[in-house]
Amino acid sequence: MDIVGKNKKVIEEYIRKQLQKNIAKDQISIKEYIDLFEKEQKEKNKKRIGTT
């Protein structure tokens, strides 16, 4: 295998790993947004139930 072939494989592997990291990071970020919304919604429900 020549140097170009080796470099291409290394670059492909690097990109693949970066994409996996990005997907994992996005899933964590999505969960944070969902949890934040759910927390706000629960607080609103508590206030509404507490005032009735």
Number of C-alpha atoms within 10 A of each C-alpha: 5 6 8 9 10 11 11 11 12 12 12 12 12 12 12 12 12 12 12 12 12 12 12 12 12 12 12 12 12 12 12 12 12 12 12 12 12 12 12 12 12 12 12 12 12 11 11 10 9 8 7 5
